[in-house]
Amino acid sequence: MDVGRYAKLFLSESRENLSEMNNALLELERGGSDAAIDRLFRAVHTMKGMGSAMGYTAVGELSHELETRWSSRWIWLLRRHRSSTT
């Protein structure tokens, strides 16, 4: 297995996913949409899987922590929004 080739691919795809996360967060800051939340979580989840597959434990763990924290935050915001509209 050519680890260097896969490392380059990981780096390239990671940059794309980080850019997608940044764009989704900026969109959410401006009011956002469900689609922005979906893109954010998809990019983080992809980073988690790629990092874990490559043996980059820190990337996998950080991505997992982001998923966990953001999931909690979005659930709290949705509940707050629902209670304010009823």
C-alpha distance (Angstrom), angle and dihedral (degrees) to the residues before:
residue distance angle dihedral
M1 . . .
D2 3.80 . .
V3 3.81 100.3 .
G4 3.81 91.9 -179.1
R5 3.80 91.8 57.9
Y6 3.79 91.8 50.1
A7 3.80 91.4 45.4
K8 3.82 89.6 55.2
L9 3.80 90.3 48.5
F10 3.81 90.0 48.4
L11 3.80 90.7 51.2
S12 3.80 92.7 48.8
E13 3.79 94.5 47.4
S14 3.80 91.5 43.3
R15 3.79 90.3 56.7
E16 3.80 89.8 51.7
N17 3.80 91.9 48.9
L18 3.81 92.9 46.8
S19 3.79 89.3 50.9
E20 3.82 90.1 50.1
M21 3.82 90.8 49.4
N22 3.79 90.5 50.1
N23 3.80 92.8 48.8
A24 3.81 92.2 47.2
L25 3.82 91.9 49.2
L26 3.80 90.8 49.5
E27 3.80 90.2 50.4
L28 3.81 90.8 49.3
E29 3.79 89.8 49.7
R30 3.82 88.2 57.2
G31 3.80 92.8 50.9
G32 3.76 98.6 -75.3
S33 3.73 132.8 -162.7
D34 3.76 141.5 -118.4
A35 3.80 87.3 -95.5
A36 3.81 90.9 59.7
I37 3.80 90.3 51.6
D38 3.80 89.9 49.4
R39 3.82 92.2 50.0
L40 3.80 91.3 47.7
F41 3.79 93.9 51.7
R42 3.80 93.0 42.6
A43 3.81 91.5 53.9
V44 3.82 93.3 46.7
H45 3.79 91.8 46.2
T46 3.79 90.8 50.2
M47 3.80 90.8 50.2
K48 3.80 89.7 50.7
G49 3.78 92.5 52.0
M50 3.78 95.6 43.8
G51 3.79 93.2 46.4
S52 3.77 92.6 48.8
A53 3.80 92.5 46.3
M54 3.80 90.8 51.9
G55 3.80 92.3 48.0
Y56 3.81 92.4 -111.9
T57 3.77 94.4 142.9
A58 3.80 95.4 178.8
V59 3.82 91.9 54.8
G60 3.80 92.0 48.5
E61 3.80 92.9 46.8
L62 3.80 94.4 46.0
S63 3.79 91.7 48.3
H64 3.79 90.8 48.8
E65 3.81 90.3 50.8
L66 3.82 90.9 49.9
E67 3.80 90.8 51.0
T68 3.79 91.0 49.9
R69 3.80 96.2 46.5
W70 3.79 95.3 42.4
S71 3.81 91.8 46.3
S72 3.79 90.1 54.8
R73 3.80 91.3 46.6
W74 3.82 94.9 49.6
I75 3.80 92.0 46.9
W76 3.82 89.8 51.6
L77 3.81 91.7 48.4
L78 3.81 92.7 48.2
R79 3.80 91.8 49.9
R80 3.79 90.6 47.8
H81 3.79 91.6 49.4
R82 3.82 92.7 47.7
S83 3.80 92.7 49.6
S84 3.81 91.6 49.6
T85 3.81 92.6 52.2
T86 3.80 95.8 50.6
